Amino acid sequence: MQFSSLLNLPAIVTDTFTWLQVAFVVLIAIFGIVMIIAVLASPPETGVGNNVITGASESYYTKNKGKNNEGRLKWLIISCAIIISVCAILYFVTYSIYSGGA
């Protein structure tokens, strides 16, 4: 006995599962590419803020400007990871219901 028949889902719901699965895979791919670009764009954690040649430290404005950009990139990476995780879970839930597995 199939799991979808146990739920007594209408035909229109089960027909849209394939489109939902395609949409989830596309979202996972898009946010995965955005996450890869954000990780590659984020600066390494080295560099304390002192100029090696002159010994002068950066101004307060340039330090905070860099931290704001790093904070935005970190927020973007975390939000992309959360969206990818939710889409992957929803994909496998719809796949489980559509294929009849429990």
Secondary structure, 3 states (H helix, E strand, C coil): CCHHHHHCCCHHHHHHHHHHHHHHHHHHHHHHHHHHHHHHHCCCCCCCCECCCCCCECCHHHHHHHHHHHHHHHHHHHHHHHHHHHHHHHHHHHHHHHHCCC
